[in-house]
Amino acid sequence: MEYLSHSAEETEAIGEALGRRLSGGSVVAYRGGLGMGKTAFTRGLARGLGCRGRVTSPTFTIVNEYSGTTPLFHFDMYRLEDEEALFDIGWEDYLERGGVCAVEWSENIASALPEDSVTVTITRHETENDWRHIIIEGGGQ
């Protein structure tokens, strides 16, 4: 599925729509540079999963947890030294807890992602700098 977002609100709405279709145990692997809207997408994803509360970037905490109808575990793997460090944060435990794992900088742990992960790629539109091109692939989408 491909989308064109003209604002953070539209990016959140696309994330919310995806969240409504996901079930516990799903992994959403984000691809996209700094400032592309991954956290905005995750705010919508959280709403779609029935999570309430303020969604923020887990840049310095590595993972933020949000309670809801389906829990959301929001990871930022940017500062992770290597895939071995996943064991230190309990990655496998998170995968088995029945929530949705949303993973920013997923390319840093690519081989640790389940094969049925949903990939969300967010890039700048080629002519409109403030628009985002969003592609959602995999996971039965």
BALOBA-1460 file (C-alpha; in Angstrom, 3 decimals):
// residues 141
<rec num="1" residu="m" x="0.000" y="0.000" z="0.000"/>
<rec num="2" residu="e" x="1.272" y="3.462" z="-0.859"/>
<rec num="3" residu="y" x="0.193" y="6.743" z="0.669"/>
<rec num="4" residu="l" x="1.064" y="10.403" z="0.316"/>
<rec num="5" residu="s" x="0.893" y="12.386" z="3.546"/>
<rec num="6" residu="h" x="0.681" y="16.172" z="3.493"/>
<rec num="7" residu="s" x="0.972" y="16.654" z="7.280"/>
<rec num="8" residu="a" x="1.809" y="15.017" z="10.607"/>
<rec num="9" residu="e" x="-1.940" y="14.572" z="11.171"/>
<rec num="10" residu="e" x="-2.315" y="12.636" z="7.915"/>
<rec num="11" residu="t" x="0.720" y="10.507" z="8.825"/>
<rec num="12" residu="e" x="-0.905" y="9.747" z="12.192"/>
<rec num="13" residu="a" x="-4.176" y="8.808" z="10.473"/>
<rec num="14" residu="i" x="-2.351" y="6.330" z="8.215"/>
<rec num="15" residu="g" x="-0.669" y="4.838" z="11.304"/>
<rec num="16" residu="e" x="-4.018" y="4.609" z="13.092"/>
<rec num="17" residu="a" x="-5.575" y="2.740" z="10.173"/>
<rec num="18" residu="l" x="-2.707" y="0.234" z="10.238"/>
<rec num="19" residu="g" x="-2.992" y="-0.146" z="14.017"/>
<rec num="20" residu="r" x="-6.647" y="-1.149" z="13.693"/>
<rec num="21" residu="r" x="-5.630" y="-4.010" z="11.379"/>
<rec num="22" residu="l" x="-2.779" y="-5.396" z="13.475"/>
<rec num="23" residu="s" x="-2.994" y="-8.066" z="16.146"/>
<rec num="24" residu="g" x="-0.815" y="-8.870" z="19.120"/>
<rec num="25" residu="g" x="2.540" y="-10.296" z="18.132"/>
<rec num="26" residu="s" x="2.900" y="-8.099" z="15.046"/>
<rec num="27" residu="v" x="6.166" y="-6.291" z="14.364"/>
<rec num="28" residu="v" x="6.263" y="-3.000" z="12.459"/>
<rec num="29" residu="a" x="9.730" y="-2.249" z="11.077"/>
<rec num="30" residu="y" x="10.262" y="1.407" z="10.176"/>
<rec num="31" residu="r" x="12.673" y="2.625" z="7.541"/>
<rec num="32" residu="g" x="13.333" y="6.320" z="7.033"/>
<rec num="33" residu="g" x="15.783" y="9.002" z="8.062"/>
<rec num="34" residu="l" x="15.676" y="11.538" z="10.846"/>
<rec num="35" residu="g" x="12.594" y="13.731" z="10.848"/>
<rec num="36" residu="m" x="10.594" y="11.597" z="8.425"/>
<rec num="37" residu="g" x="7.609" y="11.131" z="10.743"/>
<rec num="38" residu="k" x="8.186" y="7.737" z="12.341"/>
<rec num="39" residu="t" x="7.068" y="8.970" z="15.765"/>
<rec num="40" residu="a" x="3.997" y="10.687" z="14.260"/>
<rec num="41" residu="f" x="3.122" y="7.406" z="12.536"/>
<rec num="42" residu="t" x="3.558" y="5.630" z="15.887"/>
<rec num="43" residu="r" x="1.184" y="8.088" z="17.627"/>
<rec num="44" residu="g" x="-1.484" y="7.011" z="15.150"/>
<rec num="45" residu="l" x="-0.515" y="3.349" z="15.459"/>
<rec num="46" residu="a" x="-0.997" y="3.618" z="19.234"/>
<rec num="47" residu="r" x="-4.479" y="5.128" z="18.794"/>
<rec num="48" residu="g" x="-5.413" y="2.340" z="16.392"/>
<rec num="49" residu="l" x="-4.322" y="-0.232" z="18.992"/>
<rec num="50" residu="g" x="-6.414" y="1.436" z="21.714"/>
<rec num="51" residu="c" x="-3.449" y="2.904" z="23.592"/>
<rec num="52" residu="r" x="-3.917" y="6.185" z="25.412"/>
<rec num="53" residu="g" x="-1.380" y="8.667" z="26.653"/>
<rec num="54" residu="r" x="1.408" y="10.697" z="25.135"/>
<rec num="55" residu="v" x="3.582" y="8.875" z="22.593"/>
<rec num="56" residu="t" x="7.174" y="10.093" z="22.462"/>
<rec num="57" residu="s" x="10.344" y="8.982" z="20.732"/>
<rec num="58" residu="p" x="12.272" y="6.323" z="22.673"/>
<rec num="59" residu="t" x="15.615" y="7.702" z="21.434"/>
<rec num="60" residu="f" x="17.308" y="7.712" z="24.840"/>
<rec num="61" residu="t" x="15.314" y="4.935" z="26.547"/>
<rec num="62" residu="i" x="15.464" y="2.388" z="23.658"/>
<rec num="63" residu="v" x="11.855" y="1.275" z="24.345"/>
<rec num="64" residu="n" x="8.643" y="2.976" z="25.475"/>
<rec num="65" residu="e" x="5.661" y="0.854" z="26.514"/>
<rec num="66" residu="y" x="2.043" y="1.917" z="26.044"/>
<rec num="67" residu="s" x="-0.938" y="0.123" z="27.587"/>
<rec num="68" residu="g" x="-4.093" y="-0.378" z="25.603"/>
<rec num="69" residu="t" x="-6.425" y="-2.918" z="24.077"/>
<rec num="70" residu="t" x="-3.269" y="-4.249" z="22.437"/>
<rec num="71" residu="p" x="-0.058" y="-3.033" z="24.126"/>
<rec num="72" residu="l" x="2.501" y="-1.180" z="22.033"/>
<rec num="73" residu="f" x="6.261" y="-1.487" z="22.497"/>
<rec num="74" residu="h" x="7.993" y="1.355" z="20.634"/>
<rec num="75" residu="f" x="11.708" y="0.756" z="20.035"/>
<rec num="76" residu="d" x="14.448" y="3.026" z="18.740"/>
<rec num="77" residu="m" x="17.435" y="0.960" z="17.616"/>
<rec num="78" residu="y" x="19.499" y="3.956" z="16.429"/>
<rec num="79" residu="r" x="21.898" y="3.851" z="19.384"/>
<rec num="80" residu="l" x="22.018" y="0.072" z="19.722"/>
<rec num="81" residu="e" x="25.634" y="-1.053" z="19.391"/>
<rec num="82" residu="d" x="24.843" y="-4.351" z="17.646"/>
<rec num="83" residu="e" x="22.271" y="-7.131" z="17.494"/>
<rec num="84" residu="e" x="23.861" y="-8.810" z="20.516"/>
<rec num="85" residu="a" x="22.608" y="-5.865" z="22.604"/>
<rec num="86" residu="l" x="19.042" y="-7.019" z="21.846"/>
<rec num="87" residu="f" x="19.435" y="-9.707" z="24.484"/>
<rec num="88" residu="d" x="20.212" y="-7.011" z="27.068"/>
<rec num="89" residu="i" x="16.915" y="-5.230" z="26.414"/>
<rec num="90" residu="g" x="14.841" y="-8.437" z="26.377"/>
<rec num="91" residu="w" x="13.882" y="-8.328" z="22.676"/>
<rec num="92" residu="e" x="12.667" y="-11.940" z="22.594"/>
<rec num="93" residu="d" x="10.527" y="-11.344" z="25.695"/>
<rec num="94" residu="y" x="8.863" y="-8.356" z="24.028"/>
<rec num="95" residu="l" x="8.105" y="-10.458" z="20.954"/>
<rec num="96" residu="e" x="6.296" y="-13.003" z="23.153"/>
<rec num="97" residu="r" x="4.290" y="-10.539" z="25.286"/>
<rec num="98" residu="g" x="1.342" y="-10.292" z="22.886"/>
<rec num="99" residu="g" x="1.733" y="-6.642" z="21.978"/>
<rec num="100" residu="v" x="2.783" y="-4.883" z="18.803"/>
<rec num="101" residu="c" x="6.463" y="-3.995" z="18.466"/>
<rec num="102" residu="a" x="7.127" y="-0.822" z="16.451"/>
<rec num="103" residu="v" x="10.832" y="-0.573" z="15.607"/>
<rec num="104" residu="e" x="12.534" y="2.622" z="14.463"/>
<rec num="105" residu="w" x="15.900" y="2.134" z="12.710"/>
<rec num="106" residu="s" x="14.930" y="-1.491" z="12.111"/>
<rec num="107" residu="e" x="17.729" y="-1.899" z="9.572"/>
<rec num="108" residu="n" x="20.143" y="-1.994" z="12.533"/>
<rec num="109" residu="i" x="18.597" y="-5.302" z="13.669"/>
<rec num="110" residu="a" x="17.339" y="-6.641" z="10.342"/>
<rec num="111" residu="s" x="18.288" y="-10.274" z="10.916"/>
<rec num="112" residu="a" x="16.470" y="-10.316" z="14.294"/>
<rec num="113" residu="l" x="13.121" y="-9.262" z="12.809"/>
<rec num="114" residu="p" x="10.451" y="-11.908" z="12.201"/>
<rec num="115" residu="e" x="9.923" y="-12.785" z="8.541"/>
<rec num="116" residu="d" x="6.289" y="-11.648" z="8.680"/>
<rec num="117" residu="s" x="7.147" y="-8.132" z="9.898"/>
<rec num="118" residu="v" x="5.275" y="-5.204" z="8.395"/>
<rec num="119" residu="t" x="7.719" y="-2.743" z="6.824"/>
<rec num="120" residu="v" x="6.802" y="0.947" z="6.825"/>
<rec num="121" residu="t" x="9.090" y="3.098" z="4.687"/>
<rec num="122" residu="i" x="8.729" y="6.868" z="5.044"/>
<rec num="123" residu="t" x="10.586" y="9.204" z="2.704"/>
<rec num="124" residu="r" x="10.321" y="12.821" z="1.584"/>
<rec num="125" residu="h" x="8.208" y="13.401" z="-1.482"/>
<rec num="126" residu="e" x="10.491" y="14.012" z="-4.454"/>
<rec num="127" residu="t" x="9.142" y="17.527" z="-5.197"/>
<rec num="128" residu="e" x="7.331" y="18.659" z="-2.030"/>
<rec num="129" residu="n" x="9.761" y="18.668" z="0.909"/>
<rec num="130" residu="d" x="7.068" y="18.738" z="3.625"/>
<rec num="131" residu="w" x="5.081" y="15.821" z="2.142"/>
<rec num="132" residu="r" x="5.845" y="12.200" z="2.988"/>
<rec num="133" residu="h" x="5.663" y="9.122" z="0.789"/>
<rec num="134" residu="i" x="4.660" y="6.129" z="2.928"/>
<rec num="135" residu="i" x="4.889" y="2.520" z="1.733"/>
<rec num="136" residu="i" x="3.503" y="-0.318" z="3.863"/>
<rec num="137" residu="e" x="4.573" y="-3.848" z="2.891"/>
<rec num="138" residu="g" x="4.423" y="-7.375" z="4.281"/>
<rec num="139" residu="g" x="2.642" y="-8.906" z="7.222"/>
<rec num="140" residu="g" x="-0.333" y="-9.863" z="5.082"/>
<rec num="141" residu="q" x="-0.995" y="-6.241" z="4.058"/>
